[in-house]
């Protein structure tokens, strides 16, 4: 019930007829609610709202291996794309990376959010994080090997090492990077060879 109320608050904020710069400031200031028990900040809740809207959206296939969805409300989708890529950037980068690295059990749905990403800075951050996780795969010490993934996931309780596997996390980001390369030109950031998991 409380999560539903926060979602409605975000939706109300996005439907206001104000400049998106002002709405972005409200989101960054957490104007639509106090921090909840899960310690989700306003950007995390914004991404939860966006995910819920896309999840209920229409299937959209760029390529059969990369199925995604689009929001039903195209005006809302345009606003969200502008907010993510312009007005909330760079603040949205860490919450996006956290979202992608936490989504262990249903990582195909990461493409729901990835479809909305256009900004080079965000794509570069995803690529740089992929490279970091790829390097961690070969770390012999188990705690050091999972340290960067755990930091990115930001769970309050310690999670099992399987959920913080750098190989799994790198594979999830590789999938997103492959999808982004189909959706738009990213050759100035990375190539297909750059995102191979093998040497």
Protein Blocks (a to p, Z undefined) as FASTA:
>chain_A
ZZmmmmmmmmmmmmpccdfklmmmmmmnopnoccdfkopafklmmmmmmmmmmmmmccdd
fbfklccdddfblmlmmmmmmmmmmmmpcklmmmmmmmmmmmmmlmmlmmmmmmmpmbfk
lmmmmmmmmmmmmmmmmpmblklmmmmmmmmnopabdcdfklmgfklmmmmmmmmmmmmm
mmpccklmbcfklmpcbZZ
